[in-house]
Amino acid sequence: SREHLAHVARLSTMGEMAAGIAHEINQPLAALGTYLAVLRARLAGPDDRPASPASEIVMRAEEQLSRCSAIMQKFREFGGVEGFKPASVRLCDLVDDAVALSLVRERDPGLRLSVVHSEEPIVVFVDITQLKLVIINLLQNAVDASVARPGRHVEIETTVTDASWAKVAVRDRGDGIPASVRERLFQPFMTTKPGGTGTGLAVCRMIVEASGGRIWHEPSKGGGACFGFS
């Protein structure tokens, strides 16, 4: 249902935000730990025992720093995909259900949405709810990118790669992704939308990689962007 999908989306977004915050905070914590270790070594006496009250303060600071690091590790664990429940499903059915749940056609009747399925049946073993979330996210991004363009057209295609991987590609005819941000598209808090949170693509990456797949972006032929995963 849409309510369950929205709940999964909220949990996934919270998890990715927590992991992103932990990653950003861990870097200065690691640097602080190095500085404290150097300071403790300089203040230590000949037998490596605290030589002054300052040495004792440094040791206490290191203890608190260890506590902070442990808390950040919990944040990173929270950022993982929990409750992964894979099941077999036809890829065409999964995509069609995601399109229906997105309500794109109902909300935007001026949009031309094409869904092109592989002629050969493709069965995948995935967490159905979470993969629907990925497709809806990529579809909505494509629709948003096409808002100001004439002849608005978004295409979803399912195929099998040369390596026999199932593949889903979502293409738009928008302005495309600036080259300056392409390498950071799937990082937490990275966004090209005014007022965007920068969590959508990061959540998509987390779900796809937890499924054993990969997600990518490439310029779409004829202009716009193509986001795919396999």
Salt bridges, closest charged atoms under 4 A:
GLU16 OE2 - ARG205 NH2 3.29
ASP47 OD2 - ARG49 NE 3.62
GLU56 OE2 - ARG60 NE 3.82
GLU62 OE1 - ARG40 NE 2.71
ASP93 OD2 - ARG90 NE 3.03
ASP96 OD1 - HIS117 NE2 2.90
ASP97 OD2 - LYS132 NZ 3.82
ASP108 OD2 - ARG152 NH2 2.33
ASP144 OD2 - LYS193 NZ 2.95
GLU155 OE1 - ARG171 NH1 2.76
GLU157 OE1 - ARG171 NH1 2.86
ASP175 OD1 - ARG149 NH1 2.83
GLU209 OE1 - ARG205 NE 3.94
